[in-house]
Amino acid sequence: MQKIIAANWKMYKTRKEAADCAAALVAGLGNVLPQRRQILVFAPFTAIAETSRAFAGVAGLEVGAQNFYPAREGAFTGEISSQMLHDVGADWLLVGHSERRHILHEDLGIVADKCAFALAEGFKLMLCVGETLAEREAGELGSVLERQLSSALAALSEEQRRTLPGRFAVAYEPVWAIGTGKVAGPAEVLDAHARVRSQLEGLLGADAAHIPLLYGGSVKPENAATLIGLDNVDGLLVGGASLEAQSFLQIISAGA
Ligand code: 13P
């Protein structure tokens, strides 16, 4: 499976900063973009168009949005629809990120609605799952992952489930490792990813083998090669270290 290296720029970058960073990525990838890497940038809404323009015509680079409201259009003041994001160049939608679950209080029902809507609208979907430190310490890793995965897929039609390979990825991001500098160790990543894979098998059968599983949480150039080399790790989702083109380029080429 081609490994996916994804950047989540979160609430960083003006349009110019995004355009400059995206151009630096394109220039840098001239030398390093391996056939075995797909690059994805989840840009802030206001910078999606610039990022997409910078990537236009370059194979292996795609743009996504970090959030959307699951309706075509309507009286939803302040919200952005997936079609508006398609209009500015987003092909992927990120759903269930821990910052949206925990800071913006998105519950399992909202996450499920968004997953079904994103797929129905023809987007590629990346679903984030992961436990808090308290949940891990209480021995709830397995049940948290099970709850987040099964509820997110619950609203999908049979047809949507069948067409998940090629347009669905899961990012395991332990909440305690995000932005903290505490990366999950290889044993923890192996264990969590094996659990996600086996739960996906229960939900999707043989198709589960074709769903990329990404790890996210304090990924840096120094630990990227180890992480990407682990069993069941099909990619990385990178926050802080994706903001500088040079550091993201090092992560992209790590282990390739
Ligand atoms: P950091 O890489 O900054 O820990 O963020 C991870 C993340 O939340 C990516 O979605």
Residues whose N, C-alpha, C, O or C-beta is under 5 A from the ligand:
A	BS01	13P	N8 A177 I178 G179 T180 G216 G217 S218 V219 L237 V238 G239 G240 A241
